[in-house]
Amino acid sequence: MAVNWLRKLASHKRAPVFPVLGKQGDKALRYLALSPEIELVDSPRHASVLLIAGRFRLID
């Protein structure tokens, strides 16, 4: 669902995305990296979208 939203957002120009990877999130990142509509950036400051991919363990 999030990927479809990102595609819609990026339909007019490249969307700068900062990915935060959890467990097994690298598969989604590899898929997004191949998309010409998405620009992966190295800093959250340069991103319009913060993408959280994979599973995270909550610490109490």
N, C-alpha and C positions, 0 to 999 in steps of 0.2 A: 504494500500500500504506500509506504513512504517513497519507494522508488518511482511509482507512478506520479506522485505529487512532485517529486524533483524533476521528472521529465516535463511535466506541465509548466513548472516554474522556469525551466531552462529552455523552453521552446523558442523564445525570442533571442536570447543571448546565453552565453555560458554562465552558469551559476557557480560562484566560488564556494566550495564546500570544504569544511575542516572535519575530518573523520576522527572519531574517538572509538578505538577498537576494544571490544571485550573478547571473551573466549569465542573462538570460531567466527570472528567478524571479518577475518581476512578474505573469505570467499566473496562477501558482499563488496568489499573494497576493490578486489580485482575486477569484478563486474562493472563497478562504477568507473574505474580508471579507464576502461575501454570505451566509455561513452564520450562522444565528441561534445556533448552539451554540458558536461560537467568538468569543472576545473578544480582539481584537488590543490588546496593551499596548505602551506606549512604552519600557519599561525591562525588562531581563532580571530585575531584582530582583522585579518584580511578576508574573512569569510562572511557570507550572507546567510549560510546555513551551517548549523552544527549538527552533524550526523552521528548518532550513537548506534553502532552496529555490534551485534553479538550479545552474549549473555554476561551479566555482571553479578557478582556476589555482594550482597549487602552486608556490611559489618555493623554489628550493634554496638 
